[in-house]
Amino acid sequence: MNNKINRSGYFSKGLFSRNSLTAFAFLAIPLAVYTIFVIYPVLQAIWFSMFKWDGLGPMTDFVGAKNFLKIFADPVFRIAIGNNFKIVFLSLFIQLPLALFIALIIARKFKGAVVYRAIFFLPYILSEVIAGVLWSFIYNPQFGIQNTILVKWIPFLADFPFLGSPTTVFYSIFFVMIWKYFGLHMVLYIAGLQNIPQEIEEAARLDGVNWWQMNLHIILPLLKPTIFLSIFFSIVGSFQTFDIVWAMGKGEPVNAAETMVTYMYKFGFQRFQLGYGSAVAIVIFLITLIVGLVYQKLTASKDI
Amino acid sequence: MIIGENRAVVSFKYLLMTVFAILTLLPIILVVVGGFKTLAQLRLDLFGIPDPVMWSNYLDVVNPERSMFFVNLLNSCIVMFITVALGLILSSLAGFALSRIKFKGKEIVFTFFLLGLLFPPAVAILPLYIELKTLSLLNNYMGVVLPQVAFALPFQIMLTRSFFNQIPIELEESAYLDNCTPLGFLIHIVMPLSKPILTTVALLAMVTSWNNYFLPLLVFNDEKLFTLPMGVMSFQGQYINDWSLVLAFISLAMIPAIIFYLIAQKYIIDGLTGGAVKQ
């Protein structure tokens, strides 16, 4: 064996006298792209958030924390943040259980599971914009299900306004989110279930355990890491909701379907209040971070 | 047969799953079929078979004089290909340095990259917009590509680095004895051996880029640069009263993603779940 070779890696100490230079050559471009387009704008957002600025000319109007106070005083922002949390909780209590239920059924000993899995996952690969416009059609009062199904078969829903009314628009959009994303969570659960050894299940069956007992007391505890992970994805994703809401009426009518990101977009790019918009961005970031950290703390203590 | 499960239970499960499957597919089917209907039939007969069959809706959508469909499609492809190629190159370079090269500050650099996992694009979008304007990257493919690449890098580097870590040291030794440079080693030995992880990186980048709407919405003002999701929105706005035409447009816009999904389904699902579930 060549004695020049260092077992901890050949580009490591002693072989190359200029290792740091080599490393720099490899890292320069990735670091530059990442710093310029991620880190720098994030830092700038913090800076911007303390000014009143329309994006033109120099930033001179320093307002300190005023933007942040204004955000929480704005009833529209309260609707927006409320909607984001509603998405989190409804996903937790409707979407994820549904995904889990389906996964438990088709994950094992289910002929044709591959086909079912493929169908349930299909909406996930469509873009949110396409999903949104597609469902805008389904919800359309003249062309969608209203005329054809509701009026004829479910008369008490004949006037259900879907996207047309502030009381129903949020839930109509949330339904589309379930449709689009339950397949993703299902796929995660199926992958998790496939990691659980068959023997455990067979042993339990021999002990006369029924389907419910099996899933509740044996499978679910073993699936905990996957469930925690899927909840985490769901939470983080919920706070970023934009495309689907934008495609289904831009948060209207009367801001009823607004989310934090659509709110930020409206202030930043439609009213050109870049300082205020940046403050909203920082709030979104902090909320995501705090909820994420709290969540990780909570789940970590329950031995993940 | 399965112990403890009688036929009734099994049949019920199939019935239930089939109902769910139909409900999942129904909106998509209604849209695709709806694209073949006249506006009048669409209004009255959502579930009917198209009568007469209106090929003209679909023909209008692919007619460059009536719609920008192919322009949108081409733009989506261009943005996606550059994003994927750059992502593969940059994450391989960085992942390699952070995995196989020893240098001072390695952990700091890695942590610096991981920091990026905390920032969703929305946080940086306003300053990013100003920055792209300053760099004259608005209405430029690279104005979408570069931020897309940058925001994907942290996760991609995490994947490549951990995969490159597993490449046996003996390969390095023999490469070194053959006077192979670090870059040569990366290109000729490490990357070919890392196909599974590079496939995952590429597929995730493809899906993200293809579906991205937020960033192109800000960067592209010029209709000639619109990507497919933007095209869908703008076409719908333009033909707000002609739903059968809009349905034809959405149907065609779904096709590339669906074909891609049918071909690469296993890899997409493995890519999404593999990194997450199997440790």
Boltz contact constraints between the chains, C-beta under 6 A:
constraints:
  - contact:
      token1: [A, 5]
      token2: [B, 173]
      max_distance: 6.0
  - contact:
      token1: [A, 9]
      token2: [B, 100]
      max_distance: 6.0
  - contact:
      token1: [A, 10]
      token2: [B, 172]
      max_distance: 6.0
  - contact:
      token1: [A, 10]
      token2: [B, 173]
      max_distance: 6.0
  - contact:
      token1: [A, 10]
      token2: [B, 176]
      max_distance: 6.0
  - contact:
      token1: [A, 11]
      token2: [B, 100]
      max_distance: 6.0
  - contact:
      token1: [A, 11]
      token2: [B, 101]
      max_distance: 6.0
  - contact:
      token1: [A, 11]
      token2: [B, 182]
      max_distance: 6.0
  - contact:
      token1: [A, 12]
      token2: [B, 102]
      max_distance: 6.0
  - contact:
      token1: [A, 13]
      token2: [B, 102]
      max_distance: 6.0
  - contact:
      token1: [A, 19]
      token2: [B, 102]
      max_distance: 6.0
  - contact:
      token1: [A, 19]
      token2: [B, 103]
      max_distance: 6.0
  - contact:
      token1: [A, 20]
      token2: [B, 103]
      max_distance: 6.0
  - contact:
      token1: [A, 22]
      token2: [B, 101]
      max_distance: 6.0
  - contact:
      token1: [A, 22]
      token2: [B, 182]
      max_distance: 6.0
  - contact:
      token1: [A, 23]
      token2: [B, 97]
      max_distance: 6.0
  - contact:
      token1: [A, 23]
      token2: [B, 101]
      max_distance: 6.0
  - contact:
      token1: [A, 23]
      token2: [B, 103]
      max_distance: 6.0
  - contact:
      token1: [A, 26]
      token2: [B, 93]
      max_distance: 6.0
  - contact:
      token1: [A, 26]
      token2: [B, 96]
      max_distance: 6.0
  - contact:
      token1: [A, 26]
      token2: [B, 97]
      max_distance: 6.0
  - contact:
      token1: [A, 27]
      token2: [B, 94]
      max_distance: 6.0
  - contact:
      token1: [A, 27]
      token2: [B, 97]
      max_distance: 6.0
  - contact:
      token1: [A, 30]
      token2: [B, 90]
      max_distance: 6.0
  - contact:
      token1: [A, 30]
      token2: [B, 93]
      max_distance: 6.0
  - contact:
      token1: [A, 30]
      token2: [B, 94]
      max_distance: 6.0
  - contact:
      token1: [A, 33]
      token2: [B, 150]
      max_distance: 6.0
  - contact:
      token1: [A, 34]
      token2: [B, 150]
      max_distance: 6.0
  - contact:
      token1: [A, 34]
      token2: [B, 153]
      max_distance: 6.0
  - contact:
      token1: [A, 37]
      token2: [B, 146]
      max_distance: 6.0
  - contact:
      token1: [A, 37]
      token2: [B, 147]
      max_distance: 6.0
  - contact:
      token1: [A, 37]
      token2: [B, 150]
      max_distance: 6.0
  - contact:
      token1: [A, 38]
      token2: [B, 116]
      max_distance: 6.0
  - contact:
      token1: [A, 38]
      token2: [B, 150]
      max_distance: 6.0
  - contact:
      token1: [A, 41]
      token2: [B, 124]
      max_distance: 6.0
  - contact:
      token1: [A, 41]
      token2: [B, 127]
      max_distance: 6.0
  - contact:
      token1: [A, 41]
      token2: [B, 128]
      max_distance: 6.0
  - contact:
      token1: [A, 41]
      token2: [B, 131]
      max_distance: 6.0
  - contact:
      token1: [A, 42]
      token2: [B, 119]
      max_distance: 6.0
  - contact:
      token1: [A, 42]
      token2: [B, 123]
      max_distance: 6.0
  - contact:
      token1: [A, 42]
      token2: [B, 124]
      max_distance: 6.0
  - contact:
      token1: [A, 44]
      token2: [B, 127]
      max_distance: 6.0
  - contact:
      token1: [A, 45]
      token2: [B, 124]
      max_distance: 6.0
  - contact:
      token1: [A, 45]
      token2: [B, 127]
      max_distance: 6.0
  - contact:
      token1: [A, 48]
      token2: [B, 127]
      max_distance: 6.0
  - contact:
      token1: [A, 105]
      token2: [B, 13]
      max_distance: 6.0
  - contact:
      token1: [A, 109]
      token2: [B, 2]
      max_distance: 6.0
  - contact:
      token1: [A, 116]
      token2: [B, 17]
      max_distance: 6.0
  - contact:
      token1: [A, 116]
      token2: [B, 21]
      max_distance: 6.0
  - contact:
      token1: [A, 119]
      token2: [B, 21]
      max_distance: 6.0
  - contact:
      token1: [A, 119]
      token2: [B, 24]
      max_distance: 6.0
  - contact:
      token1: [A, 120]
      token2: [B, 24]
      max_distance: 6.0
  - contact:
      token1: [A, 125]
      token2: [B, 257]
      max_distance: 6.0
  - contact:
      token1: [A, 125]
      token2: [B, 261]
      max_distance: 6.0
  - contact:
      token1: [A, 127]
      token2: [B, 211]
      max_distance: 6.0
  - contact:
      token1: [A, 127]
      token2: [B, 229]
      max_distance: 6.0
  - contact:
      token1: [A, 129]
      token2: [B, 213]
      max_distance: 6.0
  - contact:
      token1: [A, 129]
      token2: [B, 229]
      max_distance: 6.0
  - contact:
      token1: [A, 129]
      token2: [B, 232]
      max_distance: 6.0
  - contact:
      token1: [A, 130]
      token2: [B, 232]
      max_distance: 6.0
  - contact:
      token1: [A, 130]
      token2: [B, 250]
      max_distance: 6.0
  - contact:
      token1: [A, 130]
      token2: [B, 253]
      max_distance: 6.0
  - contact:
      token1: [A, 130]
      token2: [B, 254]
      max_distance: 6.0
  - contact:
      token1: [A, 133]
      token2: [B, 232]
      max_distance: 6.0
  - contact:
      token1: [A, 133]
      token2: [B, 236]
      max_distance: 6.0
  - contact:
      token1: [A, 133]
      token2: [B, 250]
      max_distance: 6.0
  - contact:
      token1: [A, 134]
      token2: [B, 27]
      max_distance: 6.0
  - contact:
      token1: [A, 134]
      token2: [B, 31]
      max_distance: 6.0
  - contact:
      token1: [A, 134]
      token2: [B, 250]
      max_distance: 6.0
  - contact:
      token1: [A, 138]
      token2: [B, 27]
      max_distance: 6.0
  - contact:
      token1: [A, 142]
      token2: [B, 43]
      max_distance: 6.0
  - contact:
      token1: [A, 143]
      token2: [B, 42]
      max_distance: 6.0
  - contact:
      token1: [A, 143]
      token2: [B, 43]
      max_distance: 6.0
  - contact:
      token1: [A, 143]
      token2: [B, 243]
      max_distance: 6.0
  - contact:
      token1: [A, 148]
      token2: [B, 46]
      max_distance: 6.0
  - contact:
      token1: [A, 187]
      token2: [B, 269]
      max_distance: 6.0
  - contact:
      token1: [A, 187]
      token2: [B, 273]
      max_distance: 6.0
  - contact:
      token1: [A, 188]
      token2: [B, 273]
      max_distance: 6.0
  - contact:
      token1: [A, 191]
      token2: [B, 273]
      max_distance: 6.0
  - contact:
      token1: [A, 191]
      token2: [B, 277]
      max_distance: 6.0
  - contact:
      token1: [A, 192]
      token2: [B, 277]
      max_distance: 6.0
  - contact:
      token1: [A, 205]
      token2: [B, 3]
      max_distance: 6.0
  - contact:
      token1: [A, 205]
      token2: [B, 4]
      max_distance: 6.0
  - contact:
      token1: [A, 226]
      token2: [B, 277]
      max_distance: 6.0
  - contact:
      token1: [A, 229]
      token2: [B, 276]
      max_distance: 6.0
  - contact:
      token1: [A, 240]
      token2: [B, 120]
      max_distance: 6.0
  - contact:
      token1: [A, 240]
      token2: [B, 122]
      max_distance: 6.0
  - contact:
      token1: [A, 242]
      token2: [B, 214]
      max_distance: 6.0
  - contact:
      token1: [A, 243]
      token2: [B, 213]
      max_distance: 6.0
  - contact:
      token1: [A, 261]
      token2: [B, 122]
      max_distance: 6.0
  - contact:
      token1: [A, 268]
      token2: [B, 126]
      max_distance: 6.0
  - contact:
      token1: [A, 274]
      token2: [B, 126]
      max_distance: 6.0
  - contact:
      token1: [A, 277]
      token2: [B, 126]
      max_distance: 6.0
  - contact:
      token1: [A, 278]
      token2: [B, 126]
      max_distance: 6.0
  - contact:
      token1: [A, 281]
      token2: [B, 123]
      max_distance: 6.0
  - contact:
      token1: [A, 285]
      token2: [B, 123]
      max_distance: 6.0
